[in-house]
Amino acid sequence: QPTPTHPDRQIGEPEPQRSPYSPDAYLERGIEFFHANNLQKAEDYFNKAVQLRPMDPRGYNNLANIEFKRGNLIKAKENALKSVEVDPNFPEGYYNLSKISKQQRKFDDEIYYLNRAITADPKYFQAYFARGLAYYNSGDNERAKYNFTQVLTLKNDHYLASQNLGIIYANELNYAQAEKFFSQATRLNRNNPLSYYYLGFVQQNSGKLIDSIENLQRSLELNPSNNRSYVALSRSYDLNNQPEKALEVLKDAAAKNPQNAEIHNYLGL
């Protein structure tokens, strides 16, 4: 996302006694065009901001955002590097460099830049979240858990961090901890079907079949096309000695998703 000039102020809200030709004004106009997906206009305004204030890292970082969106990673990296060259304590620049490194599949560089972003701003929860994902994808669950926990310490309503912790604990077969974090994720975002699916799944494995059925049903209410929820719900009914309901769920899934081979396989069709 573009680096705002004043994070506490809405874009477009007038700022008293500021020239429309000031660097901040150009930055804000550039951000408006960036969000409107008019990248050329955004680039023009960011370049004007850089010309007027060449030691402001935000202009270079926003130019990096444009090139990243265009898929030009080389130019994106050049601009992001320039942002941290003019201000070595600019966390957003390091964060952008980590995103570029991730796209380039350079794991060590991604972690290095995320570390620099967090050093520059220890409360930068987005960097902790990205670092958690990087470690999780590399198979380092302990470091992933640490980073997602840090996210929740800094931003306790971050449902994805909670959900990701649940996924890690579920993979480790620690269903009690997994249930704790999936339950928290559903409280933080009551409209996310995946959290309900995962919660119902771990409750099934813990023998809490009534709770499992309830949460899997909620998952399907929010996303009727998730075949995994149908299969899991059918299994919970079956384990709860309700074979007729189990079959009914699969038939309902087949009717709603007639081309899905997985569902037809479960039905023996």
Salt bridges, closest charged atoms under 4 A:
GLU15 OE1 - HIS6 NE2 2.97
GLU15 OE1 - ARG9 NH2 3.15
GLU15 OE1 - ARG18 NH1 3.53
ASP24 OD2 - HIS6 NE2 3.81
ASP24 OD1 - ARG53 NH1 3.09
ASP24 OD1 - ARG58 NH2 2.96
GLU28 OE2 - ARG9 NH2 2.53
GLU32 OE1 - ARG29 NH1 2.60
GLU43 OE1 - ARG70 NH2 2.96
ASP56 OD2 - ARG53 NH1 3.19
ASP56 OD2 - ARG58 NH2 2.56
GLU67 OE2 - ARG70 NH1 3.20
GLU85 OE2 - LYS82 NZ 3.36
ASP140 OD2 - ARG143 NE 3.74
GLU142 OE2 - LYS145 NZ 3.02
ASP157 OD1 - LYS155 NZ 3.20
GLU172 OE1 - LYS145 NZ 3.18
GLU179 OE1 - LYS208 NZ 2.88
GLU221 OE1 - ARG218 NH1 3.24
GLU248 OE2 - LYS245 NZ 3.89
ASP252 OD2 - LYS256 NZ 3.31
